Structure formats: C-alpha cells, structure tokens
C-alpha cells in the first residue's frame, strides 16, 4: 500500500488530487512550493546519477528567472504616478518562489518516463481537480457565505492572518459576494482564492477531465481485467459528462466574461484537433452536443444573467486604467521593469480620488493585478515579458503537430495562457497547469524520438 502511495511521481499526484484538502488546511496557494521540495530532492538524485534533462528552450525560461531576480533591486524605486512605498518585497519574493516551484514541477514531470508517471495518471488527477472545482462552484451558489478558519490561519500571528491579502490565501470561503450587477451576487471561488482564478482553472481543467475520464480506446490486458476497466471507464465517463453539464450554472454566475469566451475558443480548438485526426463523426457529435448545451442555456434563466453581465461592464474602466499604467511602467523601465507591482496614485479620473472608508474601490488600483501580461510588464519590463512569452510560444510551435488526446489537451492549456494573460494573473495554479502541459509534450516528443516514432500519433 505504501509502495503505491509513494510510487514515482507521487508528489505530482498528491499535489493535484489532494488540492481540495490543502485548500481547506489554508495551504492552497503554498502547496506548489511545499510539494516542490520532494520534487527537487528527486531531481537532485537524478542529477547525481547523470540522468537530469532540460526541455528545449529552457534557456529562455532560465533567463526569465534571472530577470525576476535582477528586478528585485528596483523594488525600492518610485514609479511616477504611483504611491511611494507601494511596491514591497513580500509580493515579489512570493512570486519568485512561485516561479521557481513551477520550474521544479516542469523538470520533475519531464524527467519521469511515462512508465513512471503516465499521461493518463496526470490527466485523471487534473480531472479530479476539475470535479472539485465544479463542486466548489455549486457550493458557492448554494452557500455563498460559507467560510471557515483554516489551521494555517490559526497558527499565524493574528496581525499577519488579518492582512486582507493573506486572508484571501489562507481563509477558505465558498464565494466572493460582489456588487457587479448592481446588487450583491455570489461569484463562486472554492477551492481557489478568487472567483477569477476559479473560472480560469475550470476552463483549463475541463479539457483534462475529458482527456482523463473519457478514454477513447479500450485498455489492453486480460479479458476480465479489461472488462473491469471498461466498466470503470463507463462510470468515469458518466461522471465527467455530468460534471460538464453541472458546470454551466456556476460558470454563468461567476460572471467571468473572459472564461465564457475562453470556453468557446476551447471548443473551436477541440473541433480543429478532431478534424486533424480525421474524426468527422466526433466533430458532428461534439458540435451537436455544444448546440444542445447552448440551446439549454438560452431557454434557461441563465440567459438573463448573461444579459445583465454584458449590460454592466463593472470593472472595465479600472482594468483599462491599470493596463495603460502597466504599459507606461514598462516604457519607463523596459529592461528590468520595477521588480513588483505598484499602487496607482488616485484613480483614472483624478490623482486626488483615492480609496477611502466610504469608497474603498475609488482608486489606488494595483498595477499588474488584472492579468499576467500586465503583471509581467510592470514587474519585469518588456524584456522579461518577452522571455516569459517566448518560452511558451516556442513550446507551442515545437509541438504543434501533436494530435493525441493528452497532447491536444496540453496544447490547449498553453494556448489558453495567451488568452487569459490579458485578464487573469496565471501564478500559481493556472501557470502550474501550463507547466504540466509543457512537461508532458516535452517528454512525449523525447520518448517518440528515442523510439524512432513520429510524435502525436497515439493517445
């Protein structure tokens, strides 16, 4: 039993499948750093045995990490138009630790063979996390005020635990109740820190739920064993199908317009990949299912929510102002950026209009918290942003011929980074999914070359 629990790749499976538990303990955001420790130990052992490999294009990512480190020297500098002292070292160091932890995750999975940690095992763990996200979405709708004090929160000093930012990370809650539509509405977020992260993660994980829980072929093995696995596959497929249908309501009530568009983009990508594989019947089936789902939404009260959201832009003005400020920050320091985020002085209307007890959202918005792209601009400048994006762009180009089920899921995970980076910060969980995708594509290609095969042809 212990051997199965601590089989090769156990830190990855424990991290992903156990994430709801880590969230409940107050460790959610920090779980990636915690589990990077045993992964790093495993990498050190492989390095000592001469078996450590690096992915193609890793030099770009290594340079990005170097840029992040060098940018720490500018944390104390004052960016014009921002509040002096608003760029503290804590956030910058936390982000650097997150990037390093996800680097370890990338190298750890990429250095494990598919025999040690199969693509299917990773896909199923991500699929399980998707189920937990859907369940968390319904918890947010059914009990929006549900929250509790986590063990980590109890152990921290009261002053630190009461900090609003720290509270978001360590205090489990079902939803964010916000006045987006002109009245209080519950936007689900469990088991993640924010409703934007919830929507981003659900969009990323849905394709892995399909890849891991809806197998496309009968597993090999003895007749009785195959029959047992076939029955299990049917159960998993029904669970996955039910979860996808159940996800509709919390997705709509999350009010995340970028996620709505991202799901449409994901559907288009899936159809293209099916056409590339010559699966015309599957294209027709998926298209019919998508049309049926759209019709069901149009005939339901969810349509009214969508219409209300489109009629209430809510955060568009603040997002536009902070995005412009991020570009101006990068222009002022194009090479290294400013090391971390800054708070705007005043608001987009006037430098004299800032946050107050009567209007906490009136101004002093944080530059870089409205999307990974804008975060990179202010924290790492144009050069650091280019290094970050170039690493993932080269992976997309290098593995673009993949048409297998896990390969397609991985490609989509990377593609969605380039969509969501304008709306949501990717660190840590969304970027972790992207790093896992790069690792799976990298080792599939490496093993295919070693076997003299063409990558992308098998599931």
NUTI-841494 format. One record per residue (C-alpha): z, y, x. Coordinates in nm, 2 decimals. Each point is the difference from the previous one (the first is absolute). Example, Ala and Ser with C-alpha at 12.3 -4.5 7.8 and 13.67 -1.06 7.14 Angstrom:
NUTI-841494
@up->0.78	north->-0.45	east->1.23 .
@up->-0.07	north->0.34	east->0.14 .
END
This chain:
NUTI-841494
@up->0.00	north->0.00	east->0.00 .
@up->0.09	north->0.24	east->0.28 .
@up->-0.31	north->-0.09	east->0.18 .
@up->-0.21	north->0.11	east->-0.31 .
@up->0.20	north->0.32	east->-0.03 .
@up->-0.05	north->0.09	east->0.37 .
@up->-0.36	north->-0.13	east->0.04 .
@up->-0.24	north->0.22	east->0.20 .
@up->-0.06	north->0.32	east->-0.18 .
@up->0.33	north->0.00	east->-0.18 .
@up->0.08	north->0.37	east->0.06 .
@up->-0.32	north->0.10	east->-0.18 .
@up->0.06	north->-0.22	east->-0.30 .
@up->0.37	north->0.10	east->-0.02 .
@up->-0.09	north->0.37	east->0.03 .
@up->-0.26	north->-0.02	east->-0.28 .
@up->0.13	north->-0.26	east->-0.24 .
@up->0.36	north->0.13	east->0.05 .
@up->-0.08	north->0.37	east->-0.04 .
@up->0.16	north->0.03	east->-0.35 .
@up->0.32	north->-0.12	east->0.15 .
@up->-0.02	north->0.24	east->0.29 .
@up->-0.06	north->0.28	east->-0.25 .
@up->0.30	north->-0.10	east->-0.20 .
@up->0.21	north->0.00	east->0.32 .
@up->-0.12	north->0.35	east->0.08 .
@up->-0.21	north->-0.12	east->0.29 .
@up->-0.34	north->0.03	east->-0.15 .
@up->-0.16	north->0.26	east->0.22 .
@up->0.19	north->-0.12	east->0.31 .
@up->-0.09	north->-0.37	east->-0.05 .
@up->-0.32	north->0.05	east->0.19 .
@up->0.20	north->0.11	east->0.31 .
@up->0.26	north->-0.27	east->-0.05 .
@up->-0.25	north->-0.28	east->-0.01 .
@up->-0.20	north->0.15	east->0.28 .
@up->0.28	north->-0.11	east->0.23 .
@up->-0.05	north->-0.38	east->-0.03 .
@up->-0.37	north->0.06	east->0.00 .
@up->0.03	north->0.19	east->0.33 .
@up->0.21	north->-0.29	east->0.15 .
@up->-0.28	north->-0.24	east->-0.10 .
@up->-0.26	north->0.23	east->0.17 .
@up->0.20	north->0.02	east->0.32 .
@up->0.02	north->-0.38	east->0.01 .
@up->-0.38	north->-0.02	east->-0.04 .
@up->-0.05	north->0.26	east->0.27 .
@up->0.21	north->-0.19	east->0.24 .
@up->-0.21	north->-0.31	east->-0.07 .
@up->-0.32	north->0.20	east->0.06 .
@up->-0.11	north->-0.03	east->-0.36 .
@up->0.03	north->0.35	east->-0.14 .
@up->-0.33	north->0.15	east->-0.13 .
@up->-0.09	north->0.35	east->-0.11 .
@up->-0.24	north->0.09	east->-0.29 .
@up->-0.33	north->0.17	east->0.07 .
@up->0.03	north->0.37	east->-0.01 .
@up->0.38	north->-0.02	east->0.07 .
@up->-0.04	north->0.27	east->0.27 .
@up->-0.06	north->0.26	east->-0.28 .
@up->0.32	north->-0.10	east->-0.17 .
@up->0.19	north->0.00	east->0.32 .
@up->-0.13	north->0.36	east->0.07 .
@up->0.12	north->0.10	east->-0.35 .
@up->0.35	north->-0.13	east->0.07 .
@up->-0.01	north->0.20	east->0.33 .
@up->-0.11	north->0.31	east->-0.20 .
@up->0.29	north->-0.05	east->-0.24 .
@up->0.24	north->-0.02	east->0.29 .
@up->-0.14	north->0.31	east->0.18 .
@up->0.01	north->0.20	east->-0.32 .
@up->0.38	north->-0.04	east->-0.01 .
@up->0.01	north->0.28	east->0.26 .
@up->-0.12	north->0.25	east->-0.26 .
@up->0.25	north->-0.08	east->-0.27 .
@up->0.20	north->0.32	east->0.09 .
@up->-0.30	north->0.23	east->-0.01 .
@up->-0.04	north->0.22	east->-0.31 .
@up->-0.32	north->-0.03	east->-0.19 .
@up->-0.11	north->0.34	east->-0.15 .
@up->0.06	north->0.01	east->-0.37 .
@up->0.27	north->-0.26	east->0.00 .
@up->0.38	north->0.01	east->-0.01 .
@up->0.16	north->0.01	east->0.35 .
@up->0.18	north->-0.32	east->0.08 .
@up->-0.16	north->-0.20	east->-0.28 .
@up->-0.16	north->-0.25	east->0.24 .
@up->0.29	north->-0.23	east->0.10 .
@up->-0.01	north->-0.29	east->0.24 .
@up->0.14	north->-0.26	east->-0.24 .
@up->-0.32	north->-0.03	east->-0.21 .
@up->-0.22	north->0.00	east->0.30 .
@up->0.20	north->-0.28	east->0.17 .
@up->0.01	north->-0.20	east->-0.32 .
@up->-0.38	north->0.02	east->-0.03 .
@up->-0.05	north->-0.10	east->0.36 .
@up->0.23	north->-0.29	east->-0.05 .
@up->-0.20	north->-0.10	east->-0.31 .
@up->-0.33	north->0.02	east->0.19 .
@up->0.15	north->-0.21	east->0.29 .
@up->0.14	north->-0.26	east->-0.25 .
@up->-0.34	north->-0.04	east->-0.17 .
@up->-0.17	north->-0.03	east->0.34 .
@up->0.23	north->-0.30	east->0.07 .
@up->-0.09	north->-0.14	east->-0.35 .
@up->-0.37	north->0.03	east->0.09 .
@up->0.03	north->-0.17	east->0.34 .
@up->0.24	north->-0.27	east->-0.13 .
@up->-0.23	north->-0.12	east->-0.28 .
@up->-0.31	north->0.04	east->0.21 .
@up->0.15	north->-0.22	east->0.28 .
@up->0.09	north->-0.28	east->-0.25 .
@up->-0.27	north->-0.25	east->-0.08 .
@up->-0.10	north->-0.08	east->-0.35 .
@up->0.17	north->-0.34	east->0.04 .
@up->0.33	north->0.17	east->0.09 .
@up->-0.03	north->0.26	east->-0.28 .
@up->-0.29	north->-0.05	east->-0.24 .
@up->-0.19	north->0.28	east->-0.17 .
@up->0.10	north->-0.17	east->-0.33 .
@up->0.37	north->0.02	east->0.08 .
@up->-0.03	north->0.37	east->0.08 .
@up->-0.21	north->0.06	east->-0.32 .
@up->0.26	north->-0.18	east->-0.21 .
@up->0.29	north->0.19	east->0.14 .
@up->-0.19	north->0.33	east->-0.07 .
@up->-0.08	north->-0.13	east->-0.35 .
@up->0.37	north->-0.07	east->-0.06 .
@up->0.07	north->0.35	east->0.11 .
@up->-0.26	north->0.12	east->-0.26 .
@up->0.18	north->-0.20	east->-0.27 .
@up->0.33	north->0.17	east->0.10 .
@up->-0.18	north->0.34	east->-0.02 .
@up->-0.13	north->-0.07	east->-0.35 .
@up->0.35	north->-0.11	east->-0.11 .
@up->0.14	north->0.31	east->0.16 .
@up->-0.25	north->0.21	east->-0.20 .
@up->0.12	north->-0.15	east->-0.33 .
@up->0.36	north->0.05	east->0.11 .
@up->-0.08	north->0.37	east->0.05 .
@up->-0.15	north->0.02	east->-0.35 .
@up->0.27	north->-0.20	east->-0.18 .
@up->0.30	north->0.14	east->0.18 .
@up->-0.11	north->0.33	east->0.18 .
@up->0.36	north->0.10	east->0.07 .
@up->0.09	north->-0.33	east->0.17 .
@up->0.14	north->0.05	east->0.35 .
@up->0.28	north->-0.13	east->0.21 .
@up->0.18	north->0.06	east->0.33 .
@up->-0.13	north->-0.23	east->0.27 .
@up->0.21	north->-0.16	east->0.27 .
@up->-0.16	north->0.22	east->0.27 .
@up->0.09	north->0.31	east->-0.20 .
@up->0.36	north->-0.11	east->-0.02 .
@up->0.01	north->-0.05	east->0.38 .
@up->-0.15	north->0.33	east->0.09 .
@up->0.22	north->0.32	east->0.04 .
@up->0.02	north->0.18	east->-0.33 .
@up->-0.17	north->0.31	east->0.14 .
@up->-0.30	north->-0.19	east->0.13 .
@up->-0.03	north->-0.22	east->-0.31 .
@up->-0.01	north->0.31	east->-0.22 .
@up->-0.29	north->0.15	east->0.18 .
@up->-0.29	north->0.02	east->-0.25 .
@up->-0.26	north->-0.16	east->0.23 .
@up->0.24	north->-0.28	east->0.11 .
@up->0.09	north->-0.06	east->-0.37 .
@up->-0.37	north->-0.06	east->-0.07 .
@up->0.00	north->-0.27	east->0.26 .
@up->0.33	north->-0.18	east->-0.05 .
@up->0.08	north->0.05	east->-0.37 .
@up->-0.19	north->-0.26	east->-0.22 .
@up->-0.13	north->0.15	east->-0.32 .
@up->-0.25	north->-0.12	east->-0.26 .
@up->-0.19	north->0.32	east->-0.06 .
@up->-0.05	north->0.37	east->0.08 .
@up->0.05	north->0.20	east->-0.32 .
@up->-0.22	north->0.30	east->0.03 .
@up->-0.14	north->0.28	east->-0.22 .
@up->-0.36	north->-0.06	east->0.08 .
@up->-0.14	north->0.01	east->-0.36 .
@up->0.22	north->0.29	east->-0.11 .
@up->0.29	north->-0.23	east->-0.09 .
@up->0.21	north->-0.26	east->0.18 .
@up->-0.19	north->-0.32	east->0.07 .
@up->0.09	north->-0.31	east->0.19 .
@up->-0.23	north->-0.08	east->0.30 .
@up->0.08	north->-0.35	east->0.13 .
@up->0.08	north->-0.04	east->0.37 .
@up->0.20	north->-0.32	east->0.05 .
@up->0.01	north->-0.17	east->0.25 .
@up->-0.13	north->0.30	east->0.20 .
@up->0.14	north->0.34	east->0.09 .
@up->-0.24	north->0.22	east->-0.21 .
@up->-0.23	north->-0.05	east->-0.29 .
@up->-0.30	north->0.10	east->0.22 .
@up->0.09	north->-0.28	east->0.24 .
@up->0.04	north->-0.24	east->-0.30 .
@up->-0.35	north->0.08	east->-0.12 .
@up->-0.15	north->-0.01	east->0.35 .
@up->0.16	north->-0.34	east->0.07 .
@up->-0.10	north->-0.15	east->-0.34 .
@up->-0.36	north->0.10	east->0.06 .
@up->0.01	north->-0.16	east->0.35 .
@up->0.18	north->-0.31	east->-0.10 .
@up->-0.21	north->-0.09	east->-0.31 .
@up->-0.29	north->-0.13	east->0.20 .
@up->0.24	north->-0.22	east->0.21 .
@up->0.15	north->-0.14	east->-0.32 .
@up->-0.35	north->-0.11	east->-0.09 .
@up->-0.08	north->-0.13	east->0.35 .
@up->0.33	north->-0.19	east->0.03 .
@up->0.07	north->-0.11	east->-0.36 .
@up->-0.35	north->-0.07	east->-0.13 .
@up->-0.15	north->-0.25	east->0.25 .
@up->-0.37	north->-0.04	east->-0.02 .
@up->-0.02	north->-0.36	east->0.12 .
@up->0.18	north->-0.33	east->-0.03 .
@up->0.24	north->-0.06	east->0.29 .
@up->-0.07	north->-0.30	east->0.22 .
@up->0.24	north->-0.29	east->0.02 .
@up->0.09	north->-0.33	east->-0.17 .
@up->-0.10	north->-0.04	east->-0.37 .
@up->0.36	north->0.02	east->-0.13 .
@up->0.09	north->0.29	east->0.23 .
@up->-0.32	north->0.19	east->-0.10 .
@up->0.08	north->-0.06	east->-0.37 .
@up->0.35	north->0.14	east->0.05 .
@up->-0.13	north->0.30	east->0.19 .
@up->-0.27	north->0.05	east->-0.26 .
@up->0.27	north->0.02	east->-0.28 .
@up->0.19	north->0.25	east->0.22 .
@up->-0.32	north->0.20	east->0.05 .
@up->-0.05	north->0.01	east->-0.38 .
@up->0.36	north->0.13	east->-0.05 .
@up->-0.04	north->0.26	east->0.27 .
@up->-0.34	north->0.11	east->-0.14 .
@up->0.16	north->0.05	east->-0.35 .
@up->0.29	north->0.19	east->0.15 .
@up->-0.24	north->0.23	east->0.20 .
@up->-0.22	north->0.06	east->-0.30 .
@up->0.30	north->0.08	east->-0.22 .
@up->0.13	north->0.24	east->0.27 .
@up->-0.33	north->0.18	east->0.03 .
@up->0.00	north->0.05	east->-0.38 .
@up->0.36	north->0.11	east->0.00 .
@up->-0.06	north->0.25	east->0.27 .
@up->-0.21	north->0.22	east->-0.23 .
@up->0.28	north->0.18	east->-0.17 .
@up->0.21	north->0.09	east->0.30 .
@up->-0.31	north->0.11	east->0.19 .
@up->-0.09	north->0.24	east->-0.28 .
@up->0.35	north->0.13	east->-0.04 .
@up->0.03	north->0.05	east->0.37 .
@up->-0.23	north->0.30	east->-0.05 .
@up->-0.16	north->-0.06	east->0.34 .
@up->-0.36	north->0.12	east->-0.04 .
@up->-0.09	north->-0.10	east->0.35 .
@up->0.11	north->-0.36	east->-0.08 .
@up->-0.22	north->-0.01	east->-0.31 .
@up->-0.30	north->0.10	east->0.21 .
@up->0.11	north->-0.24	east->0.27 .
@up->-0.01	north->-0.29	east->-0.24 .
@up->-0.35	north->0.09	east->-0.11 .
@up->-0.11	north->0.01	east->0.37 .
@up->0.17	north->-0.33	east->0.06 .
@up->-0.19	north->-0.16	east->-0.29 .
@up->-0.33	north->0.14	east->0.13 .
@up->0.08	north->-0.15	east->0.35 .
@up->0.08	north->-0.34	east->-0.15 .
@up->-0.33	north->-0.01	east->-0.19 .
@up->-0.19	north->0.09	east->0.31 .
@up->0.17	north->-0.27	east->0.20 .
@up->-0.07	north->-0.26	east->-0.28 .
@up->-0.37	north->0.10	east->0.01 .
@up->0.00	north->-0.03	east->0.38 .
@up->0.12	north->-0.36	east->-0.05 .
@up->-0.26	north->-0.07	east->-0.26 .
@up->0.26	north->-0.05	east->-0.28 .
@up->-0.19	north->0.15	east->-0.28 .
@up->0.19	north->-0.19	east->-0.27 .
@up->0.33	north->0.13	east->0.15 .
@up->-0.15	north->0.35	east->-0.01 .
@up->-0.07	north->-0.04	east->-0.37 .
@up->0.34	north->-0.14	east->-0.07 .
@up->0.19	north->0.27	east->0.19 .
@up->-0.21	north->0.27	east->-0.17 .
@up->0.06	north->-0.14	east->-0.34 .
@up->0.38	north->-0.02	east->0.07 .
@up->0.00	north->0.36	east->0.13 .
@up->-0.18	north->0.12	east->-0.32 .
@up->0.24	north->-0.19	east->-0.22 .
@up->0.29	north->0.15	east->0.18 .
@up->-0.14	north->0.35	east->-0.03 .
@up->-0.07	north->-0.05	east->-0.37 .
@up->0.36	north->-0.12	east->-0.05 .
@up->0.14	north->0.31	east->0.18 .
@up->-0.23	north->0.23	east->-0.21 .
@up->0.12	north->-0.15	east->-0.32 .
@up->0.37	north->0.02	east->0.10 .
@up->0.24	north->0.30	east->0.02 .
@up->-0.05	north->0.00	east->0.38 .
@up->-0.31	north->0.21	east->-0.06 .
@up->0.21	north->0.29	east->-0.13 .
@up->0.21	north->-0.02	east->0.33 .
@up->-0.32	north->0.02	east->0.21 .
@up->-0.13	north->0.29	east->-0.20 .
@up->0.33	north->0.19	east->0.03 .
@up->0.01	north->-0.06	east->0.37 .
@up->-0.35	north->0.13	east->0.05 .
@up->0.10	north->0.31	east->-0.20 .
@up->0.31	north->0.06	east->0.21 .
@up->-0.10	north->0.03	east->0.37 .
@up->0.37	north->0.07	east->0.09 .
@up->0.00	north->-0.03	east->0.38 .
@up->-0.36	north->0.10	east->0.07 .
@up->0.09	north->0.36	east->0.11 .
@up->0.27	north->-0.11	east->0.23 .
@up->-0.22	north->-0.28	east->0.15 .
@up->-0.28	north->0.25	east->0.06 .
@up->0.23	north->0.25	east->0.17 .
@up->0.17	north->-0.26	east->0.23 .
@up->-0.34	north->-0.16	east->0.09 .
@up->-0.14	north->0.34	east->0.10 .
@up->0.32	north->0.06	east->0.20 .
@up->-0.05	north->-0.34	east->0.18 .
@up->-0.35	north->0.10	east->0.10 .
@up->0.12	north->0.34	east->0.13 .
@up->0.28	north->-0.18	east->0.19 .
@up->-0.25	north->-0.23	east->0.17 .
@up->-0.22	north->0.29	east->0.08 .
@up->0.29	north->0.18	east->0.16 .
@up->0.09	north->-0.30	east->0.22 .
@up->-0.31	north->-0.23	east->-0.01 .
@up->0.10	north->-0.23	east->0.29 .
@up->0.36	north->-0.11	east->-0.06 .
@up->0.08	north->0.15	east->-0.34 .
@up->0.36	north->0.10	east->-0.06 .
@up->0.18	north->-0.33	east->0.04 .
@up->0.12	north->-0.02	east->-0.36 .
@up->-0.02	north->0.16	east->-0.34 .
@up->0.10	north->0.36	east->-0.08 .
@up->0.11	north->0.18	east->-0.32 .
@up->-0.22	north->0.28	east->-0.13 .
@up->0.16	north->0.35	east->-0.01 .
@up->-0.01	north->0.10	east->-0.37 .
@up->-0.27	north->-0.15	east->-0.21 .
@up->-0.38	north->0.02	east->-0.04 .
@up->0.04	north->0.31	east->-0.22 .
@up->0.24	north->0.20	east->0.22 .
@up->0.20	north->-0.04	east->0.32 .
@up->0.29	north->0.15	east->-0.20 .
@up->0.00	north->-0.28	east->-0.26 .
@up->0.20	north->-0.30	east->0.12 .
@up->0.23	north->-0.27	east->-0.12 .
@up->0.31	north->0.10	east->-0.19 .
@up->0.26	north->-0.17	east->-0.22 .
@up->-0.18	north->0.14	east->-0.31 .
@up->-0.34	north->-0.12	east->0.12 .
@up->0.03	north->-0.28	east->0.27 .
@up->-0.38	north->-0.06	east->0.00 .
@up->-0.11	north->0.36	east->0.03 .
@up->-0.09	north->-0.01	east->0.37 .
@up->0.09	north->-0.11	east->0.35 .
@up->-0.22	north->-0.31	east->-0.04 .
@up->-0.01	north->-0.23	east->0.29 .
@up->-0.33	north->0.00	east->0.19 .
@up->-0.13	north->-0.35	east->0.05 .
@up->0.19	north->-0.19	east->-0.28 .
@up->-0.30	north->-0.01	east->-0.24 .
@up->-0.21	north->-0.25	east->0.19 .
@up->-0.03	north->-0.19	east->0.33 .
@up->-0.30	north->0.21	east->0.11 .
@up->0.19	north->0.33	east->-0.05 .
@up->0.30	north->-0.15	east->0.17 .
@up->-0.21	north->-0.09	east->0.30 .
@up->-0.15	north->0.35	east->0.02 .
@up->0.33	north->0.18	east->0.02 .
@up->0.19	north->-0.26	east->0.21 .
@up->-0.27	north->-0.11	east->0.24 .
@up->-0.28	north->0.25	east->-0.02 .
@up->-0.37	north->-0.07	east->-0.02 .
@up->0.00	north->-0.22	east->0.30 .
@up->0.28	north->-0.22	east->-0.12 .
@up->-0.16	north->-0.02	east->-0.34 .
@up->-0.33	north->-0.11	east->0.15 .
@up->0.17	north->-0.27	east->0.20 .
@up->0.18	north->-0.14	east->-0.30 .
@up->-0.31	north->0.00	east->-0.22 .
@up->-0.23	north->-0.13	east->0.27 .
@up->0.22	north->-0.31	east->0.05 .
@up->-0.04	north->-0.11	east->-0.36 .
@up->-0.36	north->0.12	east->-0.03 .
@up->-0.10	north->-0.22	east->0.30 .
@up->0.17	north->-0.30	east->-0.16 .
@up->-0.19	north->0.06	east->-0.32 .
@up->-0.33	north->0.01	east->0.18 .
@up->0.08	north->-0.29	east->0.23 .
@up->0.09	north->-0.24	east->-0.29 .
@up->-0.24	north->0.14	east->-0.26 .
@up->-0.18	north->-0.33	east->-0.03 .
@up->0.31	north->-0.18	east->-0.14 .
@up->-0.06	north->-0.14	east->-0.34 .
@up->0.27	north->-0.26	east->-0.02 .
@up->0.28	north->0.04	east->-0.26 .
@up->0.27	north->0.10	east->0.25 .
@up->-0.24	north->0.19	east->0.21 .
@up->-0.12	north->0.20	east->-0.30 .
@up->0.36	north->0.07	east->-0.10 .
@up->0.07	north->0.13	east->0.35 .
@up->-0.31	north->0.22	east->0.01 .
@up->0.10	north->0.15	east->-0.33 .
@up->0.35	north->0.07	east->0.13 .
@up->-0.15	north->0.20	east->0.28 .
@up->-0.25	north->0.18	east->-0.21 .
@up->0.27	north->0.12	east->-0.25 .
@up->0.18	north->0.16	east->0.29 .
@up->-0.29	north->0.25	east->0.03 .
@up->0.03	north->0.08	east->-0.37 .
@up->0.38	north->0.02	east->-0.04 .
@up->0.05	north->0.19	east->0.32 .
@up->-0.09	north->0.32	east->-0.19 .
@up->0.27	north->-0.05	east->-0.26 .
@up->0.28	north->-0.22	east->0.13 .
@up->0.18	north->-0.05	east->0.33 .
@up->-0.07	north->-0.35	east->0.13 .
@up->0.31	north->-0.06	east->0.21 .
@up->0.15	north->-0.24	east->-0.03 .
@up->-0.08	north->-0.27	east->-0.26 .
@up->-0.36	north->0.09	east->-0.08 .
@up->-0.09	north->0.03	east->0.37 .
@up->0.17	north->-0.33	east->0.06 .
@up->-0.24	north->-0.17	east->-0.24 .
@up->-0.29	north->0.17	east->0.18 .
@up->0.13	north->-0.13	east->0.34 .
@up->0.03	north->-0.35	east->-0.14 .
@up->-0.36	north->0.03	east->-0.12 .
@up->-0.12	north->0.10	east->0.35 .
@up->0.20	north->-0.29	east->0.16 .
@up->-0.15	north->-0.26	east->-0.24 .
@up->-0.35	north->0.13	east->0.06 .
@up->0.05	north->0.01	east->0.38 .
@up->0.13	north->-0.36	east->0.03 .
@up->-0.26	north->-0.14	east->-0.25 .
@up->-0.27	north->0.15	east->0.22 .
@up->0.16	north->-0.12	east->0.32 .
@up->0.04	north->-0.36	east->-0.13 .
@up->-0.35	north->0.00	east->-0.13 .
@up->-0.13	north->0.10	east->0.34 .
@up->0.21	north->-0.27	east->0.16 .
@up->-0.15	north->-0.26	east->-0.23 .
@up->-0.35	north->0.14	east->0.04 .
@up->-0.03	north->0.09	east->-0.37 .
@up->-0.10	north->0.31	east->-0.18 .
@up->0.30	north->0.18	east->-0.15 .
@up->0.01	north->0.08	east->-0.37 .
@up->-0.15	north->-0.31	east->-0.14 .
@up->0.31	north->-0.20	east->-0.10 .
@up->0.29	north->0.07	east->-0.23 .
END
